[in-house]
Amino acid sequence: MSTGEIACTYAFLIFFDDGIPVTAEKIGALLKAANLSVESYWPNLFAKLAEKKSIDDLIINVASAVAAAPVAVAAPSAGSAAAAPLPEEKKIYK
């Protein structure tokens, strides 16, 4: 993700949390107040997304996709550092 995309995502979520309709101008004003500069197309893309999709639906879809994603756990190989025993904890208090 680019810095502009992340900044606009946070602005998008701030407006959603406060119940404020998302527009490119509002995103731009918020980013300017935060002293952030982004490529001019990012606020427009996020505003168009807000027009076409419900923010509630976007959040629910992302949350359900994350919950449904399988977790891949690699088994450590015999020569890897993960297989090495952990060092003993040092007690710094008595």
N, C-alpha and C positions, 0 to 999 in steps of 0.2 A: 504494500500500500504506500502511496505517496503521502507526503506531508499534507498536501492540499486535500486529499481524499479523507485523511484522518480528521483534519480540522473541520471539514464540512460535516462529517459524520457526527462529531461531538456537537456542533452547532445544531444539526438536525435533531439530535436527541434532547438537547436543552429546550428547544422550542416545543417538542412533543411533550416533555415533562411538565412544562408550564402551560400547556394547552393553547399555544400560539400557532396560528397557521404558518406554514413554512413558505417563504418566498426567497428568491435569489437576492433581493435587496436586503432582507432581514439577515440572511446568512452573511452577506458581505459586510453589513454594519457590525454584526457581532464579531466577525473576524478582525475587522479594522479596530474595534474597541479592545480586542485582545492583542493588538499589535502583530497580527499575522498577515502575511501576504500569500495568496495562492493564485494559481492560474485562473484566469477569468471564467473558464468554462465549468469549473467545479461547482460553484453555487447554482449555476443554471441547471446543471444535471440533477442536483439534489432537489431543486425546486420542482422540476418536471417529474421526478420520481414521486414526490409528495402529492402532486396533482393526480397521478395515475394509480397510485397504490395507497392503501391505508397503512399508516405507520404501525398500527397495532398488528396488522397482518404480517408485515415485514418482520417485526420482532418475534412474533409467535412462530413464523416459519423458520427463522434462524435458530431459535431455541429448540424447536422440535428436530431440526436437522442435526444439531450438535448432540442431542440426546440419543438420536438414532444411529449416529456414526459408530462404527465398531472401533474398539480400542485395540491397537496392535502393540503387543509387547514382545520385544525381541529377547530371546533367551541368551544370556551371556555365554560367550565362547570360553573354552578352557584357558586360553591365553589372554583374555581381556582383563582390564583393570577392575571391572565390575565383579569378577570372580575372586579377587584378592580379599583377604580378611580385613575387616575394619579395624582401625587403630583403637586402642583403649581410650576411654574418656578420662580426662584429667579432672580431678575435683579441685576447684579453686577456693572452696569454702570449707570450713570445718565445723 
